[in-house]
Amino acid sequence: MIELRELTKRYGPTLAVDRLSFEVRPGVVTGFLGPNGAGKSTTMRMMLGLHRPTSGQALVGGRRYDQIDHPLHEVGAVLDADAAHPGRTAFVHLACLARSNGIGKARVSAVLEQVGLSSVANKRVGGFSLGMKQRLGIAGALLGDPGVVVLDEPVNGLDAAGIRWIRSTLRSLAAEGRTVLLSSHLMSEMAVTVDRVLIIGKGRLLEDTSVAEMNDRFERDVLVRTPRPADLTAVLTRLGATVTTTEDGDLVAVGVDAPAIGDAAAAAGIPVHGLTPRSATLEDVYLQMTNEAAEYRATPAAAQEEQR
């Protein structure tokens, strides 16, 4: 398990991480989210002993990372896809990591096969695409068959097949009882990959919950298509629903579910051509939660036009 206890990091007058406390538990894929400048990368670097906390602790299995004798056997991590020396081949890069942790060359060949790089094992890393470098980084993270895996933006540069592969790999690792922490800005991918989310803003914890629990707290609605919107609006309003109309003339009903809408329409003899239950996406929820914590804000195009 990864455990943060009142973790704080200052860079001069800048407070990058502010008394951050949470646990990353085994058996689930945990997403680590936050706007640019929220402190995600700094937090992950402190977990891995690359930055020293100003105060507080970051523990892996009850120990600081620098207290682990053979860290690759316990923690696998990718924080930078460009970390490998460009003049080394993929095999030599991994072999150097393996030797430092008492891992044999047979395991190097195995992880290269696992990530789909066996055919380029003897190619220099400097000629790799970003997607290939991501796969090499993940191979390094899996080298020691660790119980904890920490990945920062692992799908950057991957094609559709690669994204599906890393998603499947992470879920398989969690199913084996490992602890998996994943940071990414791709909300659509996080929504289908992670089980729990940790959201931070301005270095502070904003949310620690499951994806299902988080979505349940946000309002759901039903999109209704009918040739008699005014009549159906009156019926649904009597049921206690709040009904609005889209630009296309469809109804959006809040406070009543799709089966109840269908039953009420049938009882009133009103035809319904479509019923679509909807809920907030992870992106919607994330943006609502982090709106006040966003450090960098662009001016919407519409507002720019008005200013002209």
Secondary structure, DSSP 8 states (H G I E B T S, - for coil): -EEEEEEEEEETTEEEEEEEEEEE-TTSEEEEE--TTSSHHHHHHHHTTSS--SEEEEEETTB-GGG-SSGGGTEEEES-TT-S-TTSBHHHHHHHHHHHTT--HHHHHHHHHHTT-GGGTTSBGGG--HHHHHHHHHHHHHTT--SEEEEESTTTT--HHHHHHHHHHHHHHHHTT-EEEEE-S-HHHHHTT-SEEEEEETTEEEEEEEHHHHHHTS--EEEEE-S-HHHHHHHHHHTT-EEEE-TTS-EEEESS-HHHHHHHHHHTT---SEEEEE---HHHHHHHHHGGG-S-----HHHHHHH-
